[in-house]
């Protein structure tokens, strides 16, 4: 329990202290009058390493990819990109190339990045380099998909933080059951088939489990139809309703309180 101070509850505990200590130890703040240095320090700050990132501006994206690849870069002022109303115009000083992104790739075509093979003899630095290279190759393959479509298709926002993918890699390696939680109102929209495939690639005995949440929104007939679909496609699944589960927990708590009150009344009546 936390202590109260001026009417507010102050959270305290060993876990929070360790997290704060780790954050202070790993946080890198660079004080430099140069604006470029400040920008680089901002994007390389490790205090939020596991924060999900699906959107970055072009400059941040360029800097991070360059740092991951450990390469230098120079700016070319002659190349200008103009984005207006979803249309990208590349102006190189001589002519224009216009790309219209009217369609989206089916997300089933976008694979989950694979962790490179490693052994107990693989050093930490070598594994770090292999993972960065694998991640960059994955990002490059997505860009090539867009280019192969004649720049007529684009991908929806996706996770761009390597640290998040690293956590996924390690969790799937150490887990016997990997759970995907999807919305019962449209489970296929949230289901990642390639993640299930990746889990099985690591070990055929691992179990990818689909938890169909908010099942209370479905009628009995709709549940039956979805159950038949998942069984026909060899998908391990369970229906779940956090709302109904919470109601059951609340009811159990009320019953426990009622029983305790009755017990106390009986003891006082003796």
N, C-alpha and C positions, 0 to 999 in steps of 0.2 A: 504494500500500500504506500502511496506517496504521502508526503506531508503537505498540509495546507498552509498557504501563505497569502494573507490579504484576500481571503475568499477564493483563491485559485488553487487548484490541485497541481502540485509540482511533482513531475515524474522523476523518479530516482531509481537506481538499481545498478547492479554490476554489469548487466548486459549493455545498458545505455552508456555507462562509463567507458567500457571497452570500445564501443563503436566510436565514441567521441575521441578517445585517445588515438585510435587507428586513423581516424580522419585527419586529426592534427598532424600525425606523423607522416602521412602520405601526401598531404596537400602541398602543392608547389605553387608558391606565389612569387612571381617575378616582378620586381619594381624597376621599371625602366622608363625613361622619358620618351623613348622612341615609340610611336604609335604602333608600328608593325610588331615590335617585340611584345607590347602589351596584348595585341590580338593573338599572337602565337601562344602566350602564356594562358590566355583565356581558354583556347580550345584544347590545350594539353593539361588543364587542371584535372587532377585525379580525384577530387573530392566527391564527384558524382559519377564514378566509373560505371556503375550499373544502372544509370538512368537511361530509360528507353529513348531512342532517338529515331524518329521517322522522317523528320524534316530538317534540312540544313540549307543555308543559303549557299550559293555557288562558291564563294570564297572560302568558307569554312570547309566545305566538301573537298575543295582542291587542296587546301593546306593539310588536312588530315590524311588524305590519300597519299600525298607526297611524303609525309612523315612516316606513314606505315611502310611505304616502299623504300624509305631511307634514301631518297633521291633529292638532289638540288633541282631548282626550277628557276626559270627566268620569265619575265612578263613580256608579251608581245603586244605592243600598243596598236599595231596595225589591224588586229583582229577584234571586231566588235560584235557582240551579240545583243539583239534587240528582241524583247519579249513583250507582246501586246495582244491582249484578248486571246490567249492560248496559242498564238502563232509566234514561232521563233524565226527571226530573220538573221542570218549570218552575213555580215557585211565585211568583206575583206579589202575594200577599197576599189575593186574592179567591177564586181557584180554581186548579186544577191542570191541566196539560196533560202527558200522558204519551206519550213516543215510544219505540217498540220497534224497534230495529235488528235485524231477523232475517235479512235478505238482504244480499248484497254485489253491487255493480254489476259487470257484466262489464268487465274492465279494457280490453277493446277499445273500450269506449265513452268512455274517458278519453283526450282528445287530449294531445299534447305541446304545451306552450306555444310559440307562434310569436314570433320576434323581430320587432319592428316594423320597417317599411320605413325605410331611412336612405340618405343620400347623402354624398358627400365634403364637402358644405357643411353637414351636420348638426354642430352643436357638441357637445362632450363633455357639457356639462350638459344639453343638450336630449335627447341620446340616453339619458343616464342616467334622465331623467324619463320618456321614452317606454317604456323597458324596465321600469321600475317599474310604470307604469300597465298595461302589457300583462300583466305577471305578476299584478297584483292582479285584473285582469279575468278571467284564467284561474282564479285561486283562487275568485273570485266565481261563475264558471260551474259549478264543482264543487259549491259550496254550494247553488246553485239546483237542480242535479240531485237532490240529496238532498231538498230541500224539495218538488220536483215529485213525488217518489215518496210524498208524505205522511209523510215521515220514517220510511218503512218500509225503506229501503235506505241503505247507507252505502258509502263507498269504502274500499279497502284503504289502508294507509300509503303515502304518496308523498313525493317529494322536495320539501322546503319551503325549501331554501336557494336564493335567487335567484342567488347567485354560481355555483352549480353549473350552473344552467340557462344562465347567460351563457357559461360555458366551453363547454357543448354547442353553443350557437348559433355561437360563433366557430370551433370545431373543424369543424363541418359546413360552414360557409361556405368554409373554407380547404382542405378535403380533397376529393380526387377519389374516394376510396373510404372509406366509413364502415362499420366492422365491428361487428357485434353477436355476442358470444360467448354461446352458449346451451348448456344441459346436454342431452346427447343422450338422456338418460332421459325428458325431457319438454320438447322444444324449443319447443313452442307456448306453454308456460307462461311462458317467459322472452322470447319474441320480441315485439318492439313493432312492430306493423304501421304505426302512425302515424308512427313515427320514419322508416321507409322512405319513406313518403309525403312527409314533410317534406323529406327529402334530395332527392327528385325535384322537389319544388316549387321548390327553389332553383336546380337546374340538371338538366335531363333527362339530361345526360351523366354525372352523378355516379352512382356504383355503390354501393348498399347491399349489403353482403356478410354472409351469415349463416355464422358459423363454429360448426359443431356439435361441441363439445368432448366429451371422454370417450367418443369413438366406440368405444373398446375394450370398452365395456359392451354394445354392440349386436352381435347376430349378423349374419352376412352377409345373411340374409333380411330382418332388420329394417332394415339399411342400404339394401337395395334398395327396400323399401316407402317409407322416408322420402325417398329420392332421387326416386322417381316422384311423390310428393306435392309436393315442392318444385318439380320441373320443371313439373308441371301448373299450379301457381300462380305460375309465372314468378318464382321466387325464386332468386337467385344464392347458391350455398352451397358449402361444402367440409366434408368430415369431417376431424376432427383429434383426436388423442389425445396429450395432454401426457405421459401415462405412457409410451406407446410411443415418443414422440419423445425423452424423457429416456433410455430404454433404448438407443435408437439412438446417442445422443450418448455415453453411457457406453461402449458397445461400440466406437465409433470412437476414444475416448480410450484404451481399453485396447489396441487394435490399434496406435495411434500409439506408446504407451509400449513395447510389445513390439518394434516395428520399431526404435525408438531404442536399446533395450537390445541388440538383435542387432547393430546398427551399431557400437556401442561395443565389443562383444566382438570383432568383426572387426578393428577398429582396434588393439585391445590385442594381438591374435594376430599382427599383422604384425611 
